[in-house]
């Protein structure tokens, strides 16, 4: 990739300021409105000591760059970053992924060229690049990965557009093989409608891989949009075949946006999307053979819910579900869902971010960019990434503007219990337990509390007791199988519930 230069920088350099903010990490990008600005970002969380954030920036001319920020303390500080430059093209979008020992960066330029760049996960050192679509006028691109029998398969969905024709293609690479193989291609005349891929995901089913690609149909005469997904089967003999179409909406709308797709083991599929100020979701428990549309349970009549993002998680063989972000007004929320016995149960929304009260900054735009999610180890503990634009004033005149790229490690946020008590028992736990789980109470309890560890389906696997005036308590978990569990504490006055994960 001749036009990209890679420079490794350890530490902090202007114009990016890095500082801790509560439980969040904030990348404050100072900029002039007509100079440089962030346009796309993403996050991955391979393990406890490696979280990587990518932010793509455009200059006012034709050049751009991507910064890879690395945190070794679960998003509390930045310890290293690498810059990759493209002197000849602006960025349209970027997406991050990984498969040991490499990180993966999908880089779409504004002029429609698509690259996949690999880098060392530990050092962020550039490893290589491959151009996926050559002179294809790509306007949208998304990728997903699947690992089957220790074999990595990457799928990339692309949409190309010219004045008369839309082309939708899927490319495949096995164990980083080059060049990428085009395994599906379909085209449409676009005089009356636009066709655009919006997301892609994959899951293992029996001895094959099922690939799900969400696409948008936009009627150019009315601007109404409808969303569908195609199902493909990638069989052991590497035959990639079309397997059906499913409609994700009941009625087209000009205000239908942001379809986000996730598939989880056991045949579970969820696609959330915004329509007319509310969120709806398509759900399937049979690998997409049948799809039912539901209202999002957290829609409210007096505010607009928007920008939904969903990713799946799984702890084999029994636990799976989905992590979700959505915005309501100026607030960003996280909510999780657990799947079992063919159904899905939602948790309780947790506030991730509101209008941060920086006294010298003026809040400008709440939905500049879609939020992003990552799962630690691919398990259920999430980290959120989002952006906020601000204008800065040396009163009474405008001084400069900036964008905050915010990272929130939502370890042990827990799920609020629908209680029968006037008070909450506030405590935290280590989200990942390897042999022990430690309970830290916010204050000494005034009355002995009974505790229990429960499975995701409510089965009690261990009980314990925390005495009056104690503030910390350690529980041995080595005899409990790996999986997702809940700790419930309560006495006659208070109650509290937290989720955690046992690994071996």
C-alpha positions in Angstrom: 0.0 0.0 0.0 2.3 2.7 -1.3 0.4 5.7 -0.1 0.2 4.7 3.5 3.1 5.4 5.8 3.3 3.8 9.3 5.0 5.6 12.2 5.2 4.1 15.7 5.0 6.6 18.5 5.3 5.7 22.1 3.7 8.1 24.6 1.7 11.2 23.9 2.0 13.9 21.2 -0.1 16.8 20.2 -2.7 17.4 18.8 -4.2 14.6 20.8 -4.5 14.9 24.5 -5.1 11.8 26.6 -6.4 11.9 30.1 -8.4 9.8 32.5 -12.0 10.8 33.1 -13.8 8.9 35.9 -14.0 5.3 34.7 -13.7 6.5 31.1 -10.7 7.3 28.9 -11.1 10.4 26.7 -9.2 11.1 23.6 -9.6 14.9 23.1 -8.8 15.8 19.5 -8.3 19.5 19.2 -8.9 20.8 15.8 -10.1 23.8 13.7 -13.4 23.2 11.9 -11.7 23.5 8.5 -8.5 21.6 9.3 -8.8 18.0 10.5 -11.6 16.0 12.1 -12.3 12.4 13.1 -14.7 10.5 10.7 -14.8 6.9 11.9 -13.6 4.8 14.9 -13.8 1.3 16.4 -12.6 -0.8 19.3 -11.4 -4.3 20.1 -10.6 -5.9 23.4 -8.5 -9.1 22.9 -7.6 -9.7 26.6 -7.2 -8.1 30.0 -4.0 -6.3 29.1 -4.8 -5.3 25.6 -7.5 -2.9 24.4 -7.1 -1.2 21.1 -9.0 1.8 19.7 -8.8 3.1 16.1 -9.7 6.6 15.1 -9.7 7.8 11.5 -9.0 11.4 10.8 -9.4 13.5 7.6 -7.5 16.7 6.7 -9.2 19.4 4.7 -7.1 18.4 1.7 -7.0 14.9 0.3 -4.9 13.2 3.0 -5.9 11.2 6.1 -4.6 9.1 8.9 -5.6 6.4 11.4 -4.3 6.4 15.0 -4.3 3.1 16.8 -4.4 3.7 20.6 -3.4 0.9 23.0 -4.4 0.4 26.6 -2.8 -2.3 28.8 -5.0 -1.5 31.8 -8.5 -2.1 30.5 -9.1 1.3 29.2 -7.8 3.5 32.0 -4.8 5.0 30.3 -3.1 4.9 26.8 0.4 3.3 26.8 1.2 3.3 23.1 -0.1 4.4 19.7 0.7 4.0 16.0 -0.2 6.4 13.2 -0.9 5.2 9.6 -1.0 7.9 6.9 -2.6 8.0 3.5 -1.4 11.1 1.7 -3.7 10.8 -1.3 -7.1 9.9 0.0 -9.7 10.8 2.7 -11.3 8.1 4.9 -14.9 7.0 4.4 -14.9 4.4 7.2 -12.8 2.0 9.2 -13.5 -1.2 11.1 -11.4 -3.2 13.6 -11.1 -6.9 14.3 -8.5 -9.4 15.4 -7.3 -13.0 15.3 -4.1 -13.8 17.1 -1.4 -12.7 16.5 -2.8 -9.9 14.3 -5.1 -7.0 14.5 -7.3 -6.3 11.4 -8.1 -2.9 10.1 -10.6 -2.5 7.2 -10.0 0.9 5.6 -12.4 2.3 3.0 -11.2 5.5 1.3 -13.5 8.3 0.2 -12.7 7.6 -3.5 -14.0 4.0 -3.1 -10.8 1.9 -2.6 -10.9 -0.8 0.0 -7.9 -2.1 2.0 -7.4 -4.7 4.7 -4.4 -3.9 6.9 -2.9 -6.3 9.5 -0.8 -5.3 12.5 0.8 -7.0 15.4 -1.7 -7.1 18.3 1.0 -6.5 21.0 3.2 -3.8 19.4 0.7 -2.4 16.8 3.5 -2.8 14.3 2.3 -2.8 10.7 2.3 -6.3 9.2 0.8 -6.0 5.7 -2.0 -4.7 3.5 -4.1 -6.1 0.7 -6.5 -4.2 -1.6 -9.8 -6.0 -1.6 -11.7 -4.0 -4.2 -9.8 -2.6 -7.2 -11.2 0.5 -8.8 -14.7 -0.5 -7.6 -16.2 2.8 -6.4 -17.0 1.1 -3.0 -19.4 3.2 -0.9 -19.9 0.9 2.0 -17.9 -2.1 3.4 -18.2 -4.3 6.5 -16.4 -7.5 7.6 -16.8 -10.3 10.1 -14.8 -13.3 11.1 -15.5 -16.9 12.1 -13.1 -19.6 13.4 -13.9 -23.2 12.7 -11.5 -26.0 13.6 -8.8 -23.4 14.2 -9.3 -22.0 10.7 -10.0 -18.3 10.3 -12.4 -17.2 7.6 -12.9 -13.5 6.9 -16.0 -12.3 5.0 -16.2 -8.8 3.6 -19.5 -7.3 2.3 -19.1 -4.4 -0.2 -21.4 -2.1 -2.1 -20.2 -0.3 -5.2 -22.2 2.4 -7.0 -22.0 4.4 -10.2 -24.6 6.5 -12.0 -26.7 3.6 -13.2 -25.7 0.5 -11.3 -25.3 -0.9 -7.7 -23.1 -3.9 -7.2 -23.2 -5.9 -4.0 -20.3 -8.4 -3.4 -19.0 -10.7 -0.7 -15.3 -11.5 -0.5 -13.7 -14.3 1.5 -10.2 -15.0 2.8 -9.1 -18.2 4.7 -6.3 -17.8 7.2 -5.4 -14.4 5.6 -5.0 -15.9 2.2 -4.5 -13.4 -0.7 -6.0 -12.2 -2.8 -9.5 -12.2 -1.4 -11.9 -14.5 -3.3 -15.1 -13.0 -4.6 -17.8 -15.6 -3.5 -21.0 -13.7 -4.3 -21.9 -10.9 -6.6 -25.3 -9.4 -7.5 -26.1 -6.1 -9.3 -29.1 -3.9 -9.8 -30.0 -0.9 -12.0 -30.3 2.0 -9.5 -32.6 4.4 -11.5 -35.5 3.7 -9.1 -33.8 2.3 -6.0 -30.5 2.1 -4.2 -29.2 -1.2 -2.7 -26.6 -1.0 0.1 -25.0 -3.6 2.4 -25.2 -2.4 6.0 -23.8 -5.2 8.2 -22.5 -8.8 8.1 -22.1 -11.6 10.6 -21.5 -15.4 10.6 -22.1 -18.4 12.8 -21.3 -22.1 12.7 -24.2 -24.4 12.1 -23.7 -28.2 11.9 -20.7 -28.6 9.5 -21.1 -25.4 7.6 -20.9 -21.6 8.2 -24.0 -19.5 7.8 -23.3 -15.9 6.7 -25.9 -13.2 7.2 -25.7 -9.9 5.2 -28.1 -7.1 6.0 -28.9 -4.7 3.2 -30.9 -1.5 2.7 -33.4 -0.9 -0.1 -34.1 2.8 -0.7 -36.9 3.8 -3.0 -35.6 6.9 -4.8 -39.0 8.3 -5.5 -40.2 8.4 -1.9 -36.9 8.0 0.1 -38.6 5.2 2.0 -36.2 2.5 3.2 -36.7 -1.2 3.9 -34.1 -3.6 5.4 -33.6 -7.2 4.6 -30.9 -9.8 5.1 -29.6 -12.5 2.9 -28.6 -15.9 4.2 -25.6 -17.8 2.7 -24.1 -21.2 3.4 -20.4 -21.8 3.2 -20.1 -25.6 3.1 -17.0 -27.7 3.8 -16.2 -28.0 0.1 -16.0 -24.2 0.1 -19.2 -23.8 -2.0 -20.8 -20.5 -1.1 -24.5 -20.6 -1.9 -27.5 -18.3 -1.4 -29.9 -19.6 1.2 -32.8 -17.1 1.3 -34.0 -13.6 2.0 -35.8 -12.3 5.1 -37.6 -9.0 5.6 -36.5 -7.1 8.7 -39.3 -4.5 8.7 -43.1 -4.5 8.5 -43.4 -1.1 6.8 -40.9 1.0 4.8 -40.0 4.4 6.2 -37.9 7.4 5.2 -36.7 7.5 8.9 -35.5 3.9 9.1 -31.8 3.8 9.9 -28.8 2.1 11.6 -29.6 -1.7 11.1 -27.2 -3.5 13.4 -27.0 -7.3 13.2 -25.7 -10.0 15.6 -25.9 -13.8 15.5 -25.2 -16.1 18.5 -24.7 -19.8 18.8 -27.9 -21.9 19.1 -29.6 -20.2 16.1 -30.2 -16.8 17.8 -30.3 -13.7 15.6 -31.1 -10.1 16.4 -31.2 -7.1 14.2 -32.0 -3.7 15.8 -32.9 -0.6 13.8 -34.3 2.8 14.3 -37.6 3.9 12.7 -39.5 7.1 13.3 -37.8 7.8 16.7 -38.2 4.3 18.1 -36.2 1.2 18.0 -37.5 -2.2 16.7 -35.7 -5.5 16.5 -36.0 -8.6 14.4 -35.5 -11.9 16.4 -35.0 -15.4 15.3 -34.2 -18.6 17.3 -33.8 -20.9 14.3 -30.9 -19.4 12.3 -33.1 -16.9 10.5 -35.5 -19.4 9.0 -38.4 -17.5 10.8 -38.1 -13.9 11.8 -40.4 -12.0 14.2 -40.4 -8.2 14.6 -40.7 -6.7 18.1 -40.9 -3.2 19.6 -37.7 -2.5 21.7 -38.8 -2.9 25.3 -37.1 0.4 26.3 -38.8 2.7 23.9 -40.5 5.7 25.7 -43.4 7.8 24.5 -41.8 11.2 25.4 -38.4 10.8 23.9 -36.6 9.4 20.9 -34.5 6.2 21.0 -31.8 6.0 18.3 -28.5 4.6 17.0 -28.8 1.0 18.2 -25.7 -1.2 18.1 -25.7 -4.9 18.9 -23.0 -7.6 19.2 -23.3 -11.2 20.3 -21.4 -13.0 23.0 -21.1 -16.6 24.0 -19.5 -18.8 26.6 -19.7 -22.3 25.2 -21.5 -24.5 25.6 -24.5 -23.1 27.4 -24.4 -19.3 27.6 -25.1 -16.8 24.9 -26.7 -13.5 24.3 -26.3 -9.9 23.0 -24.9 -6.6 24.2 -26.6 -3.5 23.0 -26.0 0.3 23.0 -28.7 2.9 22.2 -29.2 6.6 22.7 -32.2 8.4 24.3 -32.0 12.1 23.8 -28.5 13.1 25.0 -27.9 9.9 27.0 -26.1 6.7 25.9 -27.3 3.4 27.5 -26.1 -0.1 27.6 -28.4 -3.1 28.0 -27.7 -6.9 27.7 -29.8 -9.8 26.8 -29.5 -13.5 27.6 -30.8 -16.3 25.3 -32.0 -19.7 26.5 -34.7 -22.3 25.7 -35.5 -20.6 22.4 -36.2 -17.2 24.0 -34.4 -14.0 24.9 -34.7 -12.0 28.1 -33.5 -8.3 28.4 -31.6 -6.9 31.3 -31.9 -3.4 32.7 -30.5 -0.4 30.8 -27.4 1.1 32.4 -26.5 4.8 31.8 -23.1 5.0 30.0 -22.9 8.7 29.2 -24.9 11.9 29.5 -24.1 15.5 28.6 -20.7 15.7 30.3 -20.7 18.9 32.3 -17.4 20.4 31.2 -17.9 24.0 32.2 -15.9 25.6 29.4 -17.2 23.4 26.6 -20.5 23.9 24.7 -22.3 20.7 23.8 -22.9 20.7 20.0 -24.0 17.4 18.5 -25.2 14.3 20.2 -25.2 11.9 17.3 -22.0 12.8 15.4 -21.1 9.2 15.1 -22.5 5.8 15.9 -21.3 4.2 19.2 -19.2 1.0 19.1 -19.0 -2.0 21.3 -16.3 -4.6 22.0 -16.4 -7.8 24.2 -13.4 -8.8 26.3 -12.2 -12.2 25.1 -15.3 -12.3 23.0 -17.2 -12.9 26.2 -20.0 -10.8 27.6 -18.1 -8.0 29.5 -18.4 -5.0 27.2 -16.5 -1.8 26.5 -18.2 1.1 24.8 -16.7 3.7 22.4 -18.5 6.9 21.4 -17.9 10.5 20.3 -19.0 13.9 21.3 -18.3 17.2 19.5 -17.7 20.4 21.4 -17.0 24.1 20.6 -14.6 25.9 22.9 -14.8 29.6 23.6 -12.5 32.2 25.0 -15.6 34.3 25.7 -17.1 36.0 23.9 -15.4 34.6 20.7 -15.0 31.1 19.3 -11.6 29.6 20.1 -11.5 26.1 18.7 -13.6 22.9 18.5 -12.8 19.4 19.4 -14.1 15.9 19.5 -14.0 13.6 22.5 -13.5 9.9 21.7 -14.7 8.3 24.9 -14.0 4.7 26.1 -16.0 3.2 29.0 -15.0 -0.1 30.4 -18.3 -1.4 31.8 -16.8 -4.1 34.0 -19.2 -5.2 36.7 -21.9 -2.7 35.9 -24.3 -5.5 36.9 -28.1 -5.5 36.5 -30.3 -3.5 38.8 -32.8 -5.7 40.6 -36.5 -4.8 40.4 -36.6 -4.6 44.2 -39.1 -4.5 47.0 -36.7 -2.4 49.1 -36.3 1.3 49.5 -32.5 1.1 49.3 -30.0 -0.5 47.0 -27.1 -2.6 48.4 -24.2 -1.1 46.4 -21.2 -3.3 45.8 -18.8 -4.3 43.0 -17.2 -7.5 41.9 -14.3 -8.6 39.7 -16.1 -9.3 36.5 -13.7 -12.1 35.4 -13.2 -14.7 38.1 -10.4 -17.3 38.0 -10.8 -19.2 41.2 -12.1 -16.3 43.4 -14.6 -13.5 43.3 -14.2 -10.5 45.5 -17.1 -8.5 46.8 -16.4 -4.9 47.7 -19.2 -3.1 49.4 -19.6 0.7 49.0 -19.9 0.9 52.8 -20.0 -1.4 55.8 -23.4 -3.1 56.1 -25.5 -2.4 59.1 -27.1 -5.9 59.1 -25.8 -9.3 58.1 -26.6 -10.0 54.5 -27.4 -13.4 52.9 -25.7 -14.1 49.6 -26.0 -16.6 46.8 -24.4 -17.3 43.4 -27.0 -18.1 40.7 -26.8 -19.4 37.2 -28.2 -17.4 34.3 -31.4 -19.5 34.6 -31.8 -18.8 38.3 -30.3 -22.0 39.8 -28.5 -21.5 43.1 -25.0 -23.0 43.0 -23.5 -21.5 46.2 -24.6 -19.6 49.3 -22.7 -17.4 51.7 -23.1 -14.8 54.4 -21.5 -11.4 55.0 -21.5 -10.3 58.6 -22.5 -6.9 59.9 -19.8 -4.2 59.5 -17.8 -6.1 56.9 -16.9 -4.3 53.7 -15.1 -7.0 51.7 -15.7 -10.6 51.1 -13.9 -13.3 49.0 -15.7 -16.4 47.6 -14.0 -19.5 46.3 -15.3 -20.3 42.8 -12.8 -23.0 41.6 -15.4 -25.7 42.0 -18.0 -23.9 39.9 -18.0 -24.6 36.1 -17.1 -21.8 33.7 -20.0 -19.6 32.7 -22.0 -16.5 33.4 -23.3 -16.1 37.0 -25.0 -13.6 39.3 -24.3 -12.7 42.9 -27.4 -11.7 44.9 -27.0 -10.0 48.3 -29.9 -9.0 50.5 -31.0 -8.4 54.1 -34.2 -7.0 55.5 -33.5 -3.5 54.2 -31.5 -3.7 51.0 -30.8 -5.9 48.0 -28.3 -5.9 45.2 -27.5 -8.1 42.1 -24.3 -8.3 40.0 -23.2 -10.3 37.1 -19.8 -11.9 36.7 -18.0 -14.6 34.6 -16.1 -17.6 35.8 -13.3 -18.7 33.5 -10.8 -21.6 33.9 
